[in-house]
Amino acid sequence: MASNYDHTAWFYDPVSKLVFGRSIIKSQVALLKHIPAGSNILIVGGGTGWILEEIAKIHPHGLLITYVEISAQMTALSQKRNYGNNLVTFINKPVEEVKLAQQVDVIITPFLFDNFTSENLLNIFTHIHQQLKPGGLWLNTDFQVAGKWWHKLLLQTMYTFFKVFGAVETTTMPEIPILFKQKSYREISRQTFYGSFITSQVWQKT
């Protein structure tokens, strides 16, 4: 059975806020201003779905959103969110099993790639990459080890915790920017949060 956050869905957001305050939320909301009106969007690993409500505050209508989440519990919580008059299609499957009918304008991956082993990561990244139009935007938020002594300690604590619940398949943080550079993406925006432990980037497919 694939790793997922089913067993953590009921406490995921409260624990996240306890540890990081509003940094997890701020790091993702900071990227949403880059979404053009009328976009076709793919969200992969959106968790409990609060991001749908934040998107609706900026774009209350006119968006086509495909929401892919491997956890059935997380998907159920997401479906209860208020996403305005945007059209949202929920898919409860691993993203590598999802092939869209047409490429999208925007991809959003919040804290997704830190879950996978290096063996699986490249295939998953490439599959998602193929769903994005040339010139499209990829909004990615994740953790990073940026030289501070506590970064590795906190990251390892998180991996150990979520490994117990079967939520992650790895215990090593991948070098995510390398994946984008290998596919010739252009970085057009970068912000950091929580003492540079969280990074939010906008990449454009060339």
Backbone as a printed PyTorch tensor [residue, N CA C, xyz], in Angstrom:
tensor([[[  0.8380,  -1.2050,   0.0000],
         [  0.0000,   0.0000,   0.0000],
         [  0.8740,   1.2560,   0.0000]],

        [[  0.5600,   2.2250,  -0.8580],
         [  1.3580,   3.4430,  -0.9650],
         [  1.2510,   4.2760,   0.2990]],

        [[  2.3520,   4.9520,   0.6300],
         [  2.3530,   5.8260,   1.7990],
         [  1.3730,   6.9740,   1.5720]],

        [[  0.6230,   7.3160,   2.6140],
         [ -0.2600,   8.4720,   2.5320],
         [ -0.5930,   8.9550,   3.9360]],

        [[ -1.3370,  10.0420,   4.0040],
         [ -1.5850,  10.7110,   5.2820],
         [ -2.9590,  10.3810,   5.8750]],

        [[ -3.5320,   9.2450,   5.5320],
         [ -4.8410,   8.8650,   6.0620],
         [ -4.8800,   8.8970,   7.5890]],

        [[ -3.8490,   8.3470,   8.2200],
         [ -3.8500,   8.2090,   9.6800],
         [ -3.5010,   9.5200,  10.3960]],

        [[ -3.1340,  10.5420,   9.6350],
         [ -2.7680,  11.8200,  10.2560],
         [ -3.7450,  12.9390,   9.9000]],

        [[ -4.7400,  12.6380,   9.0720],
         [ -5.6230,  13.6860,   8.5520],
         [ -6.3190,  14.4740,   9.6570]],

        [[ -6.7100,  13.7770,  10.7310],
         [ -7.5130,  14.4190,  11.7730],
         [ -6.7100,  15.4000,  12.6230]],

        [[ -5.3820,  15.2300,  12.6580],
         [ -4.5780,  16.1500,  13.4830],
         [ -3.5220,  16.9100,  12.6910]],

        [[ -3.4610,  16.7140,  11.3890],
         [ -2.3710,  17.2780,  10.5830],
         [ -2.3040,  18.8020,  10.6940]],

        [[ -3.3990,  19.4890,  10.4570],
         [ -3.3890,  20.9560,  10.4870],
         [ -3.0830,  21.5110,  11.8750]],

        [[ -3.7180,  21.0000,  12.9570],
         [ -3.3970,  21.5150,  14.2960],
         [ -1.9260,  21.3300,  14.6800]],

        [[ -1.3480,  20.1580,  14.3520],
         [  0.0570,  19.9200,  14.6700],
         [  0.9550,  20.8460,  13.8610]],

        [[  0.5970,  21.0350,  12.5920],
         [  1.3570,  21.9380,  11.7300],
         [  1.3910,  23.3560,  12.3120]],

        [[  0.2510,  23.8270,  12.7750],
         [  0.1850,  25.1720,  13.3610],
         [  0.9280,  25.2440,  14.6820]],

        [[  0.8950,  24.1590,  15.4450],
         [  1.6100,  24.1230,  16.7220],
         [  3.1140,  24.2670,  16.5160]],

        [[  3.6360,  23.5940,  15.5030],
         [  5.0790,  23.6160,  15.2440],
         [  5.5030,  24.8620,  14.4730]],

        [[  4.7590,  25.2020,  13.4300],
         [  5.1980,  26.2430,  12.5050],
         [  4.3980,  27.5400,  12.5830]],

        [[  3.4250,  27.6100,  13.4830],
         [  2.5770,  28.8000,  13.5000],
         [  1.8200,  28.9100,  12.1870]],

        [[  1.8430,  30.0750,  11.5910],
         [  1.1630,  30.2790,  10.3000],
         [  2.1320,  30.2230,   9.1180]],

        [[  3.3560,  29.7920,   9.3670],
         [  4.3640,  29.7890,   8.2910],
         [  3.9990,  28.8580,   7.1480]],

        [[  3.4280,  27.6860,   7.4710],
         [  3.0180,  26.7400,   6.4300],
         [  1.9590,  27.3750,   5.5380]],

        [[  1.0030,  28.0620,   6.1650],
         [ -0.0650,  28.7250,   5.4090],
         [  0.4830,  29.8880,   4.6050]],

        [[  1.2700,  30.7430,   5.2470],
         [  1.8120,  31.9220,   4.5640],
         [  2.6770,  31.5400,   3.3640]],

        [[  3.4340,  30.4720,   3.5030],
         [  4.3470,  30.0800,   2.4240],
         [  3.5960,  29.6520,   1.1720]],

        [[  2.4030,  29.0950,   1.3540],
         [  1.6100,  28.6880,   0.1910],
         [  0.7520,  29.8280,  -0.3490]],

        [[  0.1700,  30.5960,   0.5640],
         [ -0.6720,  31.7270,   0.1460],
         [  0.1470,  32.7530,  -0.6380]],

        [[  1.4130,  32.8890,  -0.2900],
         [  2.2730,  33.8690,  -0.9820],
         [  2.3920,  33.5970,  -2.4690]],

        [[  2.1660,  32.3430,  -2.8790],
         [  2.2970,  31.9810,  -4.2910],
         [  1.0280,  32.1970,  -5.0980]],

        [[ -0.1020,  32.2980,  -4.4110],
         [ -1.3920,  32.2780,  -5.1100],
         [ -1.6300,  33.5130,  -5.9700]],

        [[ -0.9650,  34.6160,  -5.6630],
         [ -1.1250,  35.8370,  -6.4620],
         [ -0.6230,  35.6490,  -7.8940]],

        [[  0.1640,  34.6050,  -8.1140],
         [  0.7100,  34.3520,  -9.4540],
         [ -0.2730,  33.6020, -10.3540]],

        [[ -1.4090,  33.1560,  -9.8080],
         [ -2.3780,  32.4140, -10.6130],
         [ -3.1470,  33.3770, -11.5120]],

        [[ -3.0850,  33.2280, -12.8220],
         [ -3.8580,  34.0930, -13.7180],
         [ -5.3500,  33.7590, -13.6520]],

        [[ -6.1810,  34.7560, -13.8670],
         [ -7.6280,  34.5300, -13.9110],
         [ -7.9650,  33.5320, -15.0120]],

        [[ -8.9560,  32.6880, -14.7450],
         [ -9.4140,  31.7280, -15.7390],
         [ -8.5060,  30.5420, -15.9610]],

        [[ -7.6010,  30.3060, -15.0390],
         [ -6.6170,  29.2390, -15.2190],
         [ -7.2210,  27.8470, -15.0350]],

        [[ -6.5900,  26.9060, -15.7130],
         [ -6.8190,  25.4830, -15.4910],
         [ -5.6810,  25.0160, -14.5840]],

        [[ -5.9990,  24.5160, -13.3830],
         [ -4.9980,  24.2730, -12.3430],
         [ -4.9900,  22.8130, -11.9250]],

        [[ -3.8030,  22.2980, -11.7000],
         [ -3.6270,  20.9750, -11.1040],
         [ -2.9800,  21.1600,  -9.7370]],

        [[ -3.6620,  20.6790,  -8.6950],
         [ -3.1020,  20.6790,  -7.3400],
         [ -2.8050,  19.2370,  -6.9690]],

        [[ -1.5740,  18.9730,  -6.5710],
         [ -1.1760,  17.6160,  -6.2070],
         [ -0.7690,  17.5950,  -4.7350]],

        [[ -1.4450,  16.7590,  -3.9500],
         [ -1.1150,  16.6490,  -2.5330],
         [ -1.5610,  17.8560,  -1.7330]],

        [[ -2.7920,  18.2680,  -1.9240],
         [ -3.2960,  19.4680,  -1.2620],
         [ -3.6980,  19.2850,   0.1830]],

        [[ -3.5950,  18.0560,   0.6840],
         [ -3.8950,  17.8240,   2.0970],
         [ -5.3500,  18.0370,   2.4400]],

        [[ -5.6050,  18.7950,   3.5070],
         [ -6.9760,  18.9780,   3.9990],
         [ -7.7830,  19.9620,   3.1610]],

        [[ -7.1610,  20.5890,   2.1930],
         [ -7.9060,  21.4070,   1.2390],
         [ -8.1200,  22.8550,   1.5930]],

        [[ -7.5030,  23.3260,   2.6760],
         [ -7.7100,  24.7360,   3.0300],
         [ -7.2230,  25.6740,   1.9220]],

        [[ -6.2810,  25.2060,   1.1090],
         [ -5.7540,  26.0480,   0.0390],
         [ -6.8360,  26.4050,  -0.9790]],

        [[ -7.8480,  25.5480,  -1.1280],
         [ -8.9520,  25.8450,  -2.0420],
         [ -9.7090,  27.0890,  -1.5960]],

        [[ -9.8620,  27.2560,  -0.2910],
         [-10.5500,  28.4340,   0.2350],
         [ -9.7140,  29.6880,   0.0270]],

        [[ -8.4020,  29.5580,   0.1710],
         [ -7.5150,  30.7060,  -0.0500],
         [ -7.5020,  31.1100,  -1.5200]],

        [[ -7.5340,  30.1390,  -2.4140],
         [ -7.5940,  30.4420,  -3.8450],
         [ -8.8930,  31.1630,  -4.1720]],

        [[ -9.9960,  30.7070,  -3.5600],
         [-11.3090,  31.3060,  -3.8300],
         [-11.3920,  32.7520,  -3.3450]],

        [[-10.5870,  33.1180,  -2.3670],
         [-10.5630,  34.5130,  -1.9150],
         [-10.0050,  35.4350,  -2.9960]],

        [[ -9.0970,  34.8940,  -3.8160],
         [ -8.4910,  35.6770,  -4.9060],
         [ -9.2800,  35.5140,  -6.1970]],

        [[ -9.6750,  34.2840,  -6.4780],
         [-10.4520,  33.9630,  -7.6820],
         [-11.7150,  33.2250,  -7.2500]],

        [[-12.7970,  33.9390,  -6.9420],
         [-14.0220,  33.2750,  -6.4700],
         [-14.7510,  32.4820,  -7.5540]],

        [[-14.3630,  32.6890,  -8.8120],
         [-14.9900,  31.9540,  -9.9130],
         [-14.0270,  31.9190, -11.0960]],

        [[-14.3240,  31.0760, -12.0610],
         [-13.5860,  31.0710, -13.3200],
         [-12.4310,  30.1010, -13.4190]],

        [[-12.1280,  29.3880, -12.3370],
         [-11.0170,  28.4460, -12.3760],
         [-11.5060,  27.0110, -12.5700]],

        [[-10.7260,  26.2390, -13.2990],
         [-10.9310,  24.7930, -13.3930],
         [ -9.8130,  24.1410, -12.5920]],

        [[-10.1480,  23.4390, -11.5420],
         [ -9.1420,  22.8760, -10.6440],
         [ -9.2850,  21.3560, -10.5760]],

        [[ -8.1880,  20.6730, -10.8290],
         [ -8.1260,  19.2290, -10.6020],
         [ -7.3240,  19.0140,  -9.3350]],

        [[ -7.9600,  18.3810,  -8.3600],
         [ -7.3760,  18.2290,  -7.0250],
         [ -7.0420,  16.7560,  -6.8030]],

        [[ -5.7570,  16.4420,  -6.8560],
         [ -5.3030,  15.0530,  -6.7500],
         [ -4.6970,  14.8300,  -5.3690]],

        [[ -5.2580,  13.8840,  -4.6390],
         [ -4.7950,  13.5850,  -3.2810],
         [ -4.8900,  12.0760,  -3.0450]],

        [[ -3.7790,  11.4610,  -2.6560],
         [ -3.7400,  10.0120,  -2.4830],
         [ -4.4820,   9.5490,  -1.2340]],

        [[ -4.5940,  10.4300,  -0.2480],
         [ -5.2620,  10.0750,   1.0080],
         [ -6.7750,  10.2660,   0.8940]],

        [[ -7.5200,   9.1940,   1.1240],
         [ -8.9850,   9.2870,   1.0800],
         [ -9.5140,  10.1980,   2.1790]],

        [[ -8.8960,  10.1660,   3.3420],
         [ -9.3370,  11.0070,   4.4570],
         [ -9.1030,  12.4830,   4.1520]],

        [[ -7.9470,  12.7960,   3.5930],
         [ -7.6460,  14.1790,   3.2100],
         [ -8.5930,  14.6480,   2.1040]],

        [[ -8.8780,  13.7720,   1.1570],
         [ -9.7900,  14.1210,   0.0660],
         [-11.1760,  14.4340,   0.6040]],

        [[-11.6460,  13.6290,   1.5480],
         [-12.9710,  13.8430,   2.1440],
         [-13.0430,  15.1990,   2.8480]],

        [[-11.9930,  15.5770,   3.5470],
         [-11.9540,  16.8820,   4.2030],
         [-11.9380,  18.0100,   3.1710]],

        [[-11.1960,  17.8210,   2.0970],
         [-11.0780,  18.8430,   1.0470],
         [-12.4070,  19.1080,   0.3630]],

        [[-13.1940,  18.0640,   0.1810],
         [-14.4810,  18.2090,  -0.5090],
         [-15.4730,  19.0570,   0.2840]],

        [[-15.2350,  19.2300,   1.5540],
         [-16.1230,  20.0250,   2.4010],
         [-15.7600,  21.5070,   2.4020]],

        [[-14.6910,  21.8610,   1.7460],
         [-14.2260,  23.2470,   1.7430],
         [-15.1130,  24.1380,   0.8610]],

        [[-15.0560,  25.4290,   1.1390],
         [-15.7620,  26.4180,   0.3220],
         [-14.8040,  26.9280,  -0.7430]],

        [[-14.9800,  26.4490,  -1.9730],
         [-14.0840,  26.8840,  -3.0510],
         [-14.8010,  27.7990,  -4.0400]],

        [[-15.8410,  28.4970,  -3.5530],
         [-16.5290,  29.4800,  -4.3800],
         [-17.2390,  28.8410,  -5.5500]],

        [[-17.2410,  29.5420,  -6.6620],
         [-17.8760,  29.0340,  -7.8800],
         [-16.8640,  28.4430,  -8.8560]],

        [[-15.6960,  28.1330,  -8.3410],
         [-14.7200,  27.4390,  -9.1770],
         [-15.1350,  25.9790,  -9.3440]],

        [[-14.7830,  25.4030, -10.4660],
         [-15.1180,  24.0070, -10.7420],
         [-13.9540,  23.1320, -10.2900]],

        [[-14.1940,  22.3080,  -9.2740],
         [-13.1380,  21.4690,  -8.7180],
         [-13.4770,  19.9900,  -8.9340]],

        [[-12.5470,  19.2610,  -9.5260],
         [-12.6660,  17.8230,  -9.6990],
         [-11.7010,  17.1460,  -8.7300]],

        [[-12.2330,  16.3120,  -7.8350],
         [-11.4100,  15.6300,  -6.8450],
         [-11.0640,  14.2290,  -7.3330]],

        [[ -9.7740,  13.8990,  -7.2660],
         [ -9.3060,  12.5820,  -7.6800],
         [ -8.5050,  11.9700,  -6.5380]],

        [[ -8.9930,  10.8680,  -5.9950],
         [ -8.3310,  10.1890,  -4.8840],
         [ -7.4920,   9.0290,  -5.4270]],

        [[ -6.3360,   9.3910,  -5.9730],
         [ -5.4120,   8.4140,  -6.5560],
         [ -3.9840,   8.9250,  -6.4240]],

        [[ -2.9900,   8.0590,  -6.5490],
         [ -1.6220,   8.5410,  -6.6980],
         [ -1.5080,   9.3510,  -7.9840]],

        [[ -0.7720,  10.4400,  -7.9500],
         [ -0.7230,  11.3270,  -9.1160],
         [ -0.1610,  10.6210, -10.3440]],

        [[  0.7240,   9.6340, -10.1500],
         [  1.3070,   8.9500, -11.2970],
         [  0.2910,   8.1200, -12.0550]],

        [[ -0.8980,   7.9170, -11.4710],
         [ -1.9740,   7.1940, -12.1520],
         [ -2.9700,   8.1440, -12.8190]],

        [[ -2.6980,   9.4340, -12.7410],
         [ -3.6270,  10.4350, -13.2690],
         [ -3.0550,  11.0490, -14.5430]],

        [[ -3.7960,  10.9320, -15.6240],
         [ -3.4060,  11.5560, -16.9000],
         [ -4.5300,  12.4810, -17.3290]],

        [[ -4.2650,  13.7640, -17.3540],
         [ -5.2880,  14.7410, -17.6750],
         [ -5.5740,  14.7700, -19.1750]],

        [[ -6.7820,  15.1590, -19.5110],
         [ -7.1870,  15.2260, -20.9200],
         [ -6.4460,  16.3340, -21.6580]],

        [[ -6.1180,  17.3940, -20.9340],
         [ -5.3520,  18.4850, -21.5370],
         [ -4.3820,  19.0640, -20.5240]],

        [[ -3.3280,  19.6650, -21.0210],
         [ -2.3360,  20.2630, -20.1350],
         [ -2.9150,  21.4840, -19.4140]],

        [[ -2.3770,  21.7690, -18.2400],
         [ -2.8960,  22.8590, -17.4060],
         [ -2.0090,  24.0910, -17.4810]],

        [[ -2.5540,  25.2060, -16.9880],
         [ -1.8200,  26.4710, -16.9630],
         [ -0.9390,  26.6020, -15.7240]],

        [[ -1.4010,  26.0070, -14.6250],
         [ -0.7210,  26.1510, -13.3380],
         [ -0.7160,  24.8130, -12.6010]],

        [[  0.4230,  24.4850, -12.0060],
         [  0.5340,  23.3260, -11.1230],
         [  0.9030,  23.8250,  -9.7330]],

        [[  0.2610,  23.2590,  -8.7140],
         [  0.5830,  23.6010,  -7.3260],
         [  0.9630,  22.3110,  -6.6000]],

        [[  2.1620,  22.2840,  -6.0360],
         [  2.6340,  21.1210,  -5.2770],
         [  3.1010,  21.5880,  -3.9000]],

        [[  2.2230,  21.5400,  -2.8990],
         [  2.6000,  21.9730,  -1.5560],
         [  3.1790,  20.8280,  -0.7170]],

        [[  4.4530,  20.9260,  -0.4100],
         [  5.1160,  19.9330,   0.4480],
         [  4.8780,  18.5120,  -0.0540]],

        [[  5.0720,  18.3280,  -1.3430],
         [  4.8260,  17.0290,  -1.9760],
         [  6.0940,  16.1930,  -2.1060]],

        [[  7.1420,  16.7920,  -2.6480],
         [  8.2880,  16.0000,  -3.0850],
         [  9.1500,  15.4750,  -1.9460]],

        [[  8.9690,  16.0160,  -0.7460],
         [  9.7650,  15.5140,   0.3840],
         [  9.2820,  14.1450,   0.8630]],

        [[  8.2030,  13.6240,   0.2550],
         [  7.6310,  12.3460,   0.6780],
         [  8.2410,  11.1310,  -0.0100]],

        [[  8.9950,  11.3440,  -1.0900],
         [  9.3520,  10.2240,  -1.9560],
         [ 10.8390,   9.8800,  -1.9280]],

        [[ 11.1190,   8.5980,  -2.1740],
         [ 12.5040,   8.1750,  -2.3460],
         [ 13.0350,   8.7100,  -3.6670]],

        [[ 14.3370,   8.7620,  -3.7770],
         [ 14.9470,   9.2700,  -5.0160],
         [ 14.5760,   8.4080,  -6.2090]],

        [[ 14.3550,   7.0980,  -5.9560],
         [ 13.9990,   6.1790,  -7.0500],
         [ 12.6350,   6.5460,  -7.6450]],

        [[ 11.7010,   6.9390,  -6.8050],
         [ 10.3490,   7.2620,  -7.2760],
         [ 10.1890,   8.7240,  -7.6780]],

        [[ 10.9950,   9.5700,  -7.0960],
         [ 10.7850,  11.0080,  -7.2450],
         [ 10.9000,  11.4760,  -8.6900]],

        [[ 11.9200,  11.0320,  -9.3980],
         [ 12.1220,  11.5010, -10.7700],
         [ 10.9510,  11.1240, -11.6570]],

        [[ 10.4480,   9.9110, -11.5160],
         [  9.3050,   9.4820, -12.3280],
         [  8.0610,  10.2990, -12.0180]],

        [[  7.8340,  10.5590, -10.7350],
         [  6.6610,  11.3440, -10.3320],
         [  6.7810,  12.7810, -10.8120]],

        [[  7.9550,  13.3580, -10.6420],
         [  8.1750,  14.7340, -11.1050],
         [  7.9630,  14.8340, -12.6130]],

        [[  8.5300,  13.8990, -13.3550],
         [  8.4140,  13.9230, -14.8160],
         [  6.9590,  13.7840, -15.2510]],

        [[  6.2090,  12.9270, -14.5690],
         [  4.7950,  12.7340, -14.9100],
         [  4.0110,  14.0280, -14.6850]],

        [[  4.2550,  14.7010, -13.5740],
         [  3.5580,  15.9610, -13.3050],
         [  3.9860,  17.0220, -14.3170]],

        [[  5.2690,  17.0850, -14.5900],
         [  5.8260,  18.0370, -15.5660],
         [  5.1230,  17.9350, -16.9200]],

        [[  4.7760,  16.7250, -17.3270],
         [  4.1260,  16.5140, -18.6250],
         [  2.7040,  17.0490, -18.6740]],

        [[  2.1260,  17.3390, -17.5180],
         [  0.7580,  17.8550, -17.4740],
         [  0.6950,  19.3810, -17.6190]],

        [[  1.8550,  20.0490, -17.6380],
         [  1.9010,  21.5110, -17.6700],
         [  2.1880,  22.0290, -19.0790]],

        [[  1.4370,  23.0560, -19.4750],
         [  1.6490,  23.6780, -20.7800],
         [  3.0130,  24.3750, -20.8320]],

        [[  3.6140,  24.4600, -22.0160],
         [  4.7980,  25.3110, -22.1690],
         [  4.4470,  26.7520, -21.7870]],

        [[  5.2820,  27.3660, -20.9830],
         [  5.0020,  28.7030, -20.4920],
         [  4.1770,  28.7210, -19.2210]],

        [[  3.6760,  27.5400, -18.8090],
         [  2.8700,  27.4440, -17.6040],
         [  3.6920,  27.6320, -16.3390]],

        [[  3.0010,  27.8710, -15.2250],
         [  3.6620,  28.1390, -13.9530],
         [  3.5210,  26.9540, -12.9990]],

        [[  4.5870,  26.6690, -12.2970],
         [  4.5960,  25.6050, -11.2930],
         [  4.9020,  26.2550,  -9.9460]],

        [[  3.9320,  26.2260,  -9.0400],
         [  4.0800,  26.8270,  -7.7200],
         [  4.4260,  25.7190,  -6.7320]],

        [[  5.6420,  25.7380,  -6.2230],
         [  6.1100,  24.6560,  -5.3470],
         [  6.5600,  25.2070,  -4.0000]],

        [[  6.1010,  24.5530,  -2.9520],
         [  6.5040,  24.9020,  -1.5930],
         [  7.0210,  23.6560,  -0.9090]],

        [[  8.1530,  23.7790,  -0.2190],
         [  8.6700,  22.6140,   0.4970],
         [  9.7130,  23.0570,   1.5210]],

        [[ 10.1670,  22.0910,   2.2890],
         [ 11.2190,  22.3490,   3.2610],
         [ 12.5750,  22.3290,   2.5620]],

        [[ 13.5640,  22.9250,   3.2230],
         [ 14.9200,  22.8760,   2.7120],
         [ 15.8920,  22.9330,   3.8930]],

        [[ 17.0420,  22.3400,   3.7020],
         [ 18.1240,  22.4600,   4.6810],
         [ 19.0430,  23.5580,   4.1800]],

        [[ 19.0050,  24.6990,   4.8690],
         [ 19.6890,  25.8930,   4.3570],
         [ 20.7920,  26.3760,   5.2940]],

        [[ 21.4950,  25.4240,   5.8920],
         [ 22.7050,  25.7930,   6.6280],
         [ 22.5510,  26.0300,   8.1160]],

        [[ 21.3380,  26.1050,   8.6180],
         [ 21.1520,  26.3270,  10.0500],
         [ 21.1480,  24.9830,  10.7840]],

        [[ 21.7640,  24.9600,  11.9590],
         [ 21.9920,  23.6960,  12.6680],
         [ 20.6960,  22.9470,  12.9680]],

        [[ 19.6240,  23.6860,  13.2040],
         [ 18.3720,  23.0420,  13.6080],
         [ 17.5430,  22.5270,  12.4400]],

        [[ 17.8920,  22.9080,  11.2240],
         [ 17.1370,  22.4600,  10.0510],
         [ 17.1570,  20.9340,   9.9400]],

        [[ 18.3520,  20.3430,   9.9800],
         [ 18.4530,  18.8870,   9.8450],
         [ 17.7730,  18.1760,  11.0130]],

        [[ 17.9140,  18.7310,  12.2020],
         [ 17.3150,  18.1210,  13.3830],
         [ 15.7940,  18.0970,  13.2880]],

        [[ 15.2180,  19.2370,  12.9170],
         [ 13.7650,  19.3170,  12.8050],
         [ 13.2570,  18.4360,  11.6650]],

        [[ 13.9700,  18.4550,  10.5580],
         [ 13.5580,  17.6420,   9.4100],
         [ 13.5630,  16.1580,   9.7650]],

        [[ 14.6250,  15.7000,  10.4480],
         [ 14.7080,  14.2960,  10.8050],
         [ 13.6280,  13.9160,  11.8130]],

        [[ 13.3030,  14.8310,  12.7190],
         [ 12.2240,  14.5900,  13.6780],
         [ 10.8900,  14.4210,  12.9560]],

        [[ 10.6510,  15.2640,  11.9550],
         [  9.4090,  15.1830,  11.1840],
         [  9.3210,  13.8720,  10.4140]],

        [[ 10.4150,  13.4950,   9.7810],
         [ 10.4140,  12.2360,   9.0260],
         [ 10.1420,  11.0490,   9.9440]],

        [[ 10.7860,  11.0380,  11.1040],
         [ 10.5950,   9.9410,  12.0480],
         [  9.1430,   9.8640,  12.5060]],

        [[  8.5580,  11.0340,  12.7910],
         [  7.1760,  11.0990,  13.2620],
         [  6.2000,  10.5640,  12.2130]],

        [[  6.2960,  11.0740,  10.9790],
         [  5.3400,  10.6820,   9.9470],
         [  5.6020,   9.2750,   9.4100]],

        [[  6.8360,   8.7880,   9.5540],
         [  7.1320,   7.4220,   9.1490],
         [  6.3500,   6.4360,  10.0190]],

        [[  6.1950,   6.7570,  11.2940],
         [  5.4410,   5.9070,  12.2200],
         [  4.0030,   5.7180,  11.7380]],

        [[  3.4270,   6.7760,  11.1470],
         [  2.0400,   6.7350,  10.6830],
         [  1.9100,   6.2690,   9.2350]],

        [[  3.0150,   5.8620,   8.6240],
         [  2.9680,   5.3720,   7.2460],
         [  2.6960,   6.4570,   6.2290]],

        [[  3.0610,   7.6910,   6.5680],
         [  2.7280,   8.8210,   5.6920],
         [  3.7930,   9.0840,   4.6280]],

        [[  5.0440,   8.7250,   4.9160],
         [  6.1350,   9.0130,   3.9790],
         [  6.8950,   7.7240,   3.6880]],

        [[  7.5800,   7.7250,   2.5380],
         [  8.3300,   6.5330,   2.1570],
         [  9.8320,   6.7500,   2.2600]],

        [[ 10.2500,   7.9460,   2.6610],
         [ 11.6750,   8.2600,   2.7160],
         [ 12.0150,   8.9430,   4.0330]],

        [[ 13.3000,   9.0950,   4.2870],
         [ 13.7580,   9.8480,   5.4560],
         [ 14.8410,  10.8430,   5.0510]],

        [[ 14.9120,  11.1110,   3.7570],
         [ 15.9420,  12.0040,   3.2270],
         [ 15.3100,  13.0730,   2.3500]],

        [[ 15.6750,  14.3290,   2.5940],
         [ 15.1370,  15.4420,   1.8170],
         [ 15.8050,  15.5150,   0.4450]],

        [[ 15.0450,  15.4400,  -0.6380],
         [ 15.6470,  15.5030,  -1.9800],
         [ 16.0560,  16.9280,  -2.3560]],

        [[ 16.9370,  17.0220,  -3.3330],
         [ 17.3600,  18.3250,  -3.8650],
         [ 16.3530,  18.7430,  -4.9400]],

        [[ 15.2750,  19.3440,  -4.5110],
         [ 14.1500,  19.6310,  -5.4080],
         [ 14.5030,  20.6190,  -6.5270]],

        [[ 15.2240,  21.7250,  -6.2560],
         [ 15.5270,  22.6630,  -7.3590],
         [ 16.2440,  22.0070,  -8.5310]],

        [[ 17.0260,  20.9740,  -8.2600],
         [ 17.7360,  20.2860,  -9.3410],
         [ 16.7530,  19.6790, -10.3400]],

        [[ 15.6410,  19.1620,  -9.8480],
         [ 14.6350,  18.5690, -10.7270],
         [ 14.1000,  19.6020, -11.7220]],

        [[ 13.8070,  20.7950, -11.2180],
         [ 13.2900,  21.8530, -12.0910],
         [ 14.3480,  22.2960, -13.1040]],

        [[ 15.5750,  22.4100, -12.6600],
         [ 16.6380,  22.8570, -13.5610],
         [ 16.9310,  21.8230, -14.6370]],

        [[ 16.8010,  20.5480, -14.2770],
         [ 17.0210,  19.4950, -15.2730],
         [ 15.9840,  19.5430, -16.3910]],

        [[ 14.7950,  20.0330, -16.0660],
         [ 13.7370,  20.1560, -17.0640],
         [ 13.6960,  21.5620, -17.6760]],

        [[ 14.7330,  22.3420, -17.4090],
         [ 14.9030,  23.6900, -17.9960],
         [ 13.8140,  24.6710, -17.5700]],

        [[ 13.3440,  24.5630, -16.3360],
         [ 12.4140,  25.5590, -15.8090],
         [ 13.1750,  26.8300, -15.4470]],

        [[ 12.4790,  27.9440, -15.5190],
         [ 13.0510,  29.2420, -15.1450],
         [ 12.4300,  29.6900, -13.8320]],

        [[ 13.2380,  29.9450, -12.8450],
         [ 12.7290,  30.4160, -11.5560],
         [ 12.3990,  31.9110, -11.6620]],

        [[ 11.1350,  32.2600, -11.3760],
         [ 10.7480,  33.6690, -11.4960],
         [ 10.4050,  34.3000, -10.1520]],

        [[ 10.3400,  33.5010,  -9.1030],
         [ 10.0820,  34.0610,  -7.7750],
         [ 10.5150,  33.0570,  -6.7110]],

        [[ 11.0540,  33.5790,  -5.6020],
         [ 11.4390,  32.7260,  -4.4710],
         [ 11.2750,  33.5170,  -3.1750]],

        [[ 10.6510,  32.8870,  -2.1860],
         [ 10.5370,  33.4520,  -0.8510],
         [ 10.8410,  32.3590,   0.1660]],

        [[ 11.3440,  32.7620,   1.3310],
         [ 11.5920,  31.7850,   2.3860],
         [ 10.8270,  32.1820,   3.6480]],

        [[ 10.5440,  31.1750,   4.4660],
         [  9.7590,  31.3600,   5.6810],
         [ 10.3510,  30.4950,   6.7920]],

        [[  9.9880,  30.8120,   8.0100],
         [ 10.3690,  30.0310,   9.1900],
         [ 11.8900,  29.8200,   9.2370]],

        [[ 12.6030,  30.9250,   9.2660],
         [ 14.0620,  30.8500,   9.3530],
         [ 14.7040,  30.1600,   8.1750]],

        [[ 14.1230,  30.3570,   6.9930],
         [ 14.6020,  29.7740,   5.7270],
         [ 14.4320,  28.2610,   5.6490]],

        [[ 13.6750,  27.6690,   6.5930],
         [ 13.4300,  26.2310,   6.5560],
         [ 12.3820,  25.8660,   5.5120]],

        [[ 11.5480,  26.8420,   5.1460],
         [ 10.5140,  26.6450,   4.1290],
         [ 10.8140,  27.5540,   2.9470]],

        [[ 10.7200,  27.0240,   1.7500],
         [ 10.9430,  27.8320,   0.5580],
         [  9.7600,  27.7020,  -0.4030]],

        [[  9.3410,  28.8310,  -0.9540],
         [  8.2390,  28.8750,  -1.9200],
         [  8.7600,  29.4570,  -3.2110]],

        [[  8.5680,  28.7200,  -4.2950],
         [  9.1300,  29.1290,  -5.5770],
         [  8.1100,  29.0570,  -6.7010]],

        [[  8.2420,  29.9750,  -7.6240],
         [  7.4590,  29.9450,  -8.8510],
         [  8.4010,  29.6150,  -9.9970]],

        [[  8.1190,  28.5310, -10.6790],
         [  8.9320,  28.0970, -11.8160],
         [  8.0890,  28.1890, -13.0930]],

        [[  8.7180,  28.6100, -14.1730],
         [  8.0200,  28.6760, -15.4610],
         [  8.6150,  27.6580, -16.4170]],

        [[  7.7230,  26.8990, -17.0350],
         [  8.1490,  25.8810, -18.0010],
         [  8.5450,  26.5520, -19.3010]],

        [[  9.7370,  26.2780, -19.7810],
         [ 10.2240,  26.9340, -20.9970],
         [  9.9840,  26.0370, -22.2200]]])
